[in-house]
Amino acid sequence: MDTPRLTLSFPAGCRRAIRAFTLIELLVVISIIAVLAGLVVGIAPAASQRMKDARVRSELAALVTAIESYKAKYGVYPPDNYDPTNRVTNPTLNSLYYELTGVLADNQQGKLIAEDGSAVIDPADFQRYFGREGVLNSLPRAQGTAAMQNRLDRDQRKTLLRREFKPGQYAEIFRSERNPGYVDLEVLAVGFSTDASGKRGGGFPWPPGLPPAQQPVRSNPGLNPWRYVSTNPTNNPGRFDLWAEIRERNRTNIVGNW
């Protein structure tokens, strides 16, 4: 016995109505997705900028604390790169890294010995780039035999005011040792692409593709140093101005201690 089959049929107009309704729903869903995607695209840059600001502000707070500790020990804030002849300060090239890490002054060689002992600095180079011949946070280097010197240096550095920095927080002011006039000098960095030591870049570098005239440090495109002024600071009279400049989408965002 054959089982009767049930066949359903709809008028042609009803079938067209069902198809039209499904297409409308699809268009509505697509429109909603497009709106949400637009919201996400609009929110993402703002969220990214807030994350950058938070990270830089954290480093700024740590530097401010270190500078205030320096003031408590020496009675003055770290010197900046002030030109008394022209009465202007160069905020981008400053000796803040050396003032916070300390150096030994080797009077026999007439040199400055950096905190890690790897750099021997000529005071004339220091003067040329940082506007001063020496570092306040320093000690005369105790002389000893070659076998004793490392231990003597290590013991002396313990008495200096020492702030340790990670490799990504400072960089050489020259991009390569092959650059004309190369000297091994470093600055505290908001970010950098690379430097003469071959370190991988980090932080928030300045766009290295910008023309030399738009680079904070022409000898190392991409180096974005911490700016520092302690001589007649504009925003913190009697103290110091310390700030970072973050370049993004043809805009410069400033994060400072004011």
LUMLO-521454 format. One line per field, with one value per residue (C-alpha): residue in three letters; z, x, y. Coordinates in steps of 0.1 Angstrom, whole numbers. Layout:
! LUMLO-521454
residu (ALA,...)
Z (Z,...)
X (X,...)
Y (Y,...)
***
This chain:
! LUMLO-521454
residu (MET,ASP,THR,PRO,ARG,LEU,THR,LEU,SER,PHE,PRO,ALA,GLY,CYS,ARG,ARG,ALA,ILE,ARG,ALA,PHE,THR,LEU,ILE,GLU,LEU,LEU,VAL,VAL,ILE,SER,ILE,ILE,ALA,VAL,LEU,ALA,GLY,LEU,VAL,VAL,GLY,ILE,ALA,PRO,ALA,ALA,SER,GLN,ARG,MET,LYS,ASP,ALA,ARG,VAL,ARG,SER,GLU,LEU,ALA,ALA,LEU,VAL,THR,ALA,ILE,GLU,SER,TYR,LYS,ALA,LYS,TYR,GLY,VAL,TYR,PRO,PRO,ASP,ASN,TYR,ASP,PRO,THR,ASN,ARG,VAL,THR,ASN,PRO,THR,LEU,ASN,SER,LEU,TYR,TYR,GLU,LEU,THR,GLY,VAL,LEU,ALA,ASP,ASN,GLN,GLN,GLY,LYS,LEU,ILE,ALA,GLU,ASP,GLY,SER,ALA,VAL,ILE,ASP,PRO,ALA,ASP,PHE,GLN,ARG,TYR,PHE,GLY,ARG,GLU,GLY,VAL,LEU,ASN,SER,LEU,PRO,ARG,ALA,GLN,GLY,THR,ALA,ALA,MET,GLN,ASN,ARG,LEU,ASP,ARG,ASP,GLN,ARG,LYS,THR,LEU,LEU,ARG,ARG,GLU,PHE,LYS,PRO,GLY,GLN,TYR,ALA,GLU,ILE,PHE,ARG,SER,GLU,ARG,ASN,PRO,GLY,TYR,VAL,ASP,LEU,GLU,VAL,LEU,ALA,VAL,GLY,PHE,SER,THR,ASP,ALA,SER,GLY,LYS,ARG,GLY,GLY,GLY,PHE,PRO,TRP,PRO,PRO,GLY,LEU,PRO,PRO,ALA,GLN,GLN,PRO,VAL,ARG,SER,ASN,PRO,GLY,LEU,ASN,PRO,TRP,ARG,TYR,VAL,SER,THR,ASN,PRO,THR,ASN,ASN,PRO,GLY,ARG,PHE,ASP,LEU,TRP,ALA,GLU,ILE,ARG,GLU,ARG,ASN,ARG,THR,ASN,ILE,VAL,GLY,ASN,TRP)
Z (0,-11,15,2,0,13,-11,0,-25,-21,-45,-65,-47,-14,-26,-38,-5,14,-8,-5,33,36,14,35,67,51,42,77,92,67,77,114,108,88,116,143,122,118,156,162,137,153,189,182,175,207,228,213,221,257,262,249,272,302,295,289,320,341,329,334,370,376,361,382,413,404,397,430,447,429,442,478,476,458,466,429,400,373,349,314,281,286,263,285,254,235,266,251,262,240,256,233,239,277,301,323,316,331,360,371,366,378,364,376,367,357,364,351,317,318,309,322,329,323,348,331,325,288,276,282,274,264,284,251,235,265,262,225,227,263,270,299,306,335,356,391,402,400,420,412,401,426,409,412,394,364,385,412,390,383,420,429,403,415,452,442,422,452,468,438,432,408,388,366,332,309,275,258,279,265,232,216,198,167,145,134,144,107,110,107,141,160,198,223,241,253,262,279,252,248,219,191,159,165,175,170,196,173,199,187,189,214,229,207,182,161,125,110,74,82,67,89,97,114,135,172,169,133,139,147,128,148,182,203,235,267,267,298,310,344,336,337,329,314,331,365,377,403,394,359,328,316,287,259,224,206,169,152,121,115,151,181,215,245,279,305,342,343)
X (0,15,17,2,27,18,27,26,24,24,11,38,34,40,72,85,76,96,127,123,121,153,172,161,172,206,210,201,228,254,245,249,282,295,284,301,333,333,330,359,381,373,380,412,435,422,428,463,471,459,481,511,504,501,534,552,537,549,585,581,571,601,624,609,615,651,657,642,665,694,682,680,716,733,710,704,687,708,722,708,725,724,743,751,763,730,709,692,688,690,665,671,708,714,736,707,716,751,739,715,739,771,806,842,866,900,923,954,938,917,886,852,844,808,788,793,830,827,828,858,846,867,854,858,832,810,812,805,773,760,773,795,828,819,792,783,773,809,840,877,887,909,940,953,969,951,941,926,910,877,872,881,857,829,834,834,803,784,789,775,738,729,697,698,681,671,688,657,656,688,706,737,734,751,734,767,804,810,793,817,827,814,817,802,777,742,709,678,653,616,623,648,651,687,721,758,759,736,708,673,650,623,598,583,609,607,598,632,621,615,641,672,659,629,649,655,690,703,732,707,674,646,662,635,652,636,636,649,653,664,676,646,620,588,563,578,597,623,622,626,606,609,588,584,572,553,550,520,500,517,508,530,516,535,536,553,556,532)
Y (0,33,60,92,121,155,183,219,247,284,310,326,360,344,328,361,377,352,357,395,394,373,397,426,408,402,438,449,425,438,473,466,449,479,503,481,479,516,520,496,514,547,535,515,545,563,532,528,564,559,529,548,577,554,537,569,585,555,560,598,593,570,596,624,604,597,634,644,619,636,670,656,644,673,702,710,695,678,703,707,717,754,778,809,829,826,820,790,754,724,700,670,665,664,645,633,597,602,623,596,567,584,583,580,608,594,623,605,599,630,609,601,564,555,536,502,508,502,538,561,597,627,658,678,655,658,696,696,676,682,717,708,691,669,652,664,628,616,606,607,573,554,542,506,478,463,433,456,483,465,459,495,508,486,496,533,531,519,553,571,579,552,547,516,517,489,487,499,531,547,549,562,595,581,555,539,539,547,581,610,624,593,594,569,591,581,598,586,576,575,553,546,525,513,528,523,495,474,473,465,495,499,523,550,560,592,583,576,584,621,645,652,687,671,646,654,640,642,618,590,592,576,584,601,614,626,664,681,717,728,763,787,759,773,750,743,775,766,729,713,704,668,656,631,638,610,615,598,605,639,649,653,643,657,639,660,667,696)
***
